[in-house]
Amino acid sequence: MKAVGIICSPRRNGNSEVLVREILKSSGCKDLEFFYPNEMDIKGCQACYSCKEQGKCVVNDDMQIIYKEIEKADIVVFGAPIYMSGLNGQFKIVLDRLFAFLGPAPEFKSRLPKGKKAALVVPQGYENVKEYETHINQMRDAVASIGFEDVKVLSAPGLNGLGEAATRPNLMEEARKIGQSLAQA
């Protein structure tokens, strides 16, 4: 099985990365690929609808690499921290560009092969896990709309320090459980 981690935090070794890596390690997948959109050349969606007419995004940037790896992957895990009371910019750009996997209106049917699984890791500094529940549900639903089945969510509140998630046994255990569940047929 192949798995891809798309770590949308601008901080290397941050909480998003720690939890995404734990999920993928626990999935048992041997073929792992990690992407850091903050360090890549990824433009925003141009709203040109070429992806609907031609079946693929025509913007020639590093998102083309991510598209290919998602198409090959069985599991995709997104690390998307909450910033300024909502989804962060790096995740939003990737999410907008995933629109290319949807066919034309009005159906917007997914072009992804069936059976792909996904997880969404959402660290946040605020302690109240319910505080951003509406945003997190929207993020999960958007990922699901691309064509992923049963998107798992790991909400990780109260994380501010770099890599602090690694010191939280309950969070790490939850990440392992999600990884194991993604690996099950």
Buried (B, 14 or more C-beta within 10 A) or exposed (E): BBBBBBBBBBBEEBBBBBBBBBBBBBBEBEEBBBBBBBEBEBEEBEEEEBBBEEEEBEBEEBBBBBBEBBEEBBBBBBBBBBBEEBBBBBBBBBBBBBBBBBEEEEEEEBBBEEEBBBBBBBBBBBEEBEBBEEBBEEBBEBBBBBBBEEBBBBBBBBBEEBBBBBEBEEBBEBBBBBBEBBBEE
